[in-house]
Amino acid sequence: MSTASSLTNASRQAHSGTAYFGRRSTLSASHRLHAESLSAEENRSAYGKCNNPHGHGHNYVVEVLLAGSVNQETGMVINLTEVDATLRERVLDRFDHTNLNLDPLFVNRVPTTENLCRVIFSLLQNAFQDAHPELRLEYVRVEETENNFFECREP
């Protein structure tokens, strides 16, 4: 096989595989970790200082990773302005500077960061799938602190 042939085959493979686009956003929200089904002592034991009746807040970092083919005309998996708009409409406008306990999605769910991550995944998966059936939401990752992060993927 000639060198030119090898380069052409390598170039085709590079353009035919899955490519990934990741984007990060931040939001600030408060929450109180408290399960109505648990006693006061069980809540203190399970959640410690995060069970403070007045709640506490975090500056969350939300990261999404989308997978798909590179569009031959645009050279992109998806336009980042569309990703930003979807994140803003579905996640940031809803949760930024709010008390998560008051959101309808957390009425019967403790607003742990694990649950926040799952909720965000669900909100974004539907949005991206509706607009781009060929795209796949690989994961949503939510960093609660510099030491704690949670990730949700499709099972």
N, C-alpha and C positions, 0 to 999 in steps of 0.2 A: 504494500500500500504506500502510495506517495505521501510526502509531507503535506502537500496541498489537500489531498483527500482526507488525511487525518484531521487537519484543521477544520475542514468543512464539516465533518462528522461531529467533532467536538463542539463546534459552534451550534449545530442543530440540537444536540443534546442539552446544551446550556439554555437554549430557548424553549425547549419542549417540557422541561421539568416544572415542578411547583416552585414558586417564589413566595417569599414571606414579606409582609409589611407590618411593622410594629409602630405603635404610637402611644405616647404617655401623656397623661393629663393629671392635674391635681384638683382635689376638692377638700374643703374643710367641713366637717360635720361633727355633731355631738351624738352621744348615745348613753344609755344606761343599760348595762347587762343585768337583766332580771327576768326570771321565769316565774310566771304566776303560779305554775304547778308546784314550785318548790317553796319550802318554808323560808322564813327570814334567815335562819341559820344555814340552811342548804344553799341559799343564794350567796351568802357571805363566803361560804366554803368554796363554792364553785367559781365565783367571779371576783372575790377579794375586793380591792379598792375600786374595781370597775363597776361594783354594785352600788356605788355612792348614789343616794337618792336624788342628788342634783345633777348627776351625769358628769361627763367629761368629754373632751373633744380630741380630734386627731386631724392632722393634715395628711390625708391619704394621697398616695400616688396610684393611679389606675393605669394599667398597661394592657393593651390589647394586641393580639397578633393574628393577622388575617393571612390565609393561604389561598393561592390561586395561580392561574397562568398569567404571564405578562402579556398585556394587550399589545399586539404588533404595531398598532398605529400610535398609541400613546407611550409605549415603553413602560407602563406602570401596571401593578396589580390592581390598584385602586387609587383614585385621586385623593391626596391627603386632605384637601379641603372638604371632601365628602365625609371622610372619617371624622374630622373635627366637628362638622355640623351634626353628624349622628351622635357623637359623644356628648356634644352640648345639649341637643334636644332630648336625648333619652336618659342621660346620666347626670350631667353637671347641673342643668337647670332644675332637675328634680331634687338632687341631694346636696348640692353645695350650699353651705351656710344654713343647714337645717338640723333639726333633732330627728335622727333616724327613727326613734321610737314612735314618732307621730305620723310617719308615712304609712299609708294603707298596706303596703307590702310587708310591713313589720308588725302589724296589729297582732297577729298570732304567731310571730316568729321573733326570737331574740335577735337583736341587731348586732350579732357578733360580726367580725370581719369576714369570717367564713361564709356566713349567710349573705352579707353584702356582696361578696364576690360572686356567689351563685346567682343572686338577683341581677347583678349587672350583666353577667354572662347571658342570662335569659333575655333581658331587655335588648342587648346588642345582637344576639344571634338572630332573633326575629327580624330586627331592622336590616341587618346586612343580607340575610337570606331572602327577604322580600325584594330588596333592590337588586341583588346580584346573586342569583341562585348558584352560579358557578364558584362563588367564594365560600370559604370555610372559615369560621371563627375557631382558630386553634386553641386559644386560651384567653382568659382574663386573669390578670394578676393584680392584687391590691396589696400595697405596702401600707401597713398601719403605722409602723415606726421604722427606723433604720435597721432594726433587728428582727421585726416580725413581718412576714408576708404570707399571703394565701393565694392559691391558684386554683382555677376551675377550668376543666377541660370537658369536652363532650365524652361521655362514657364509651 
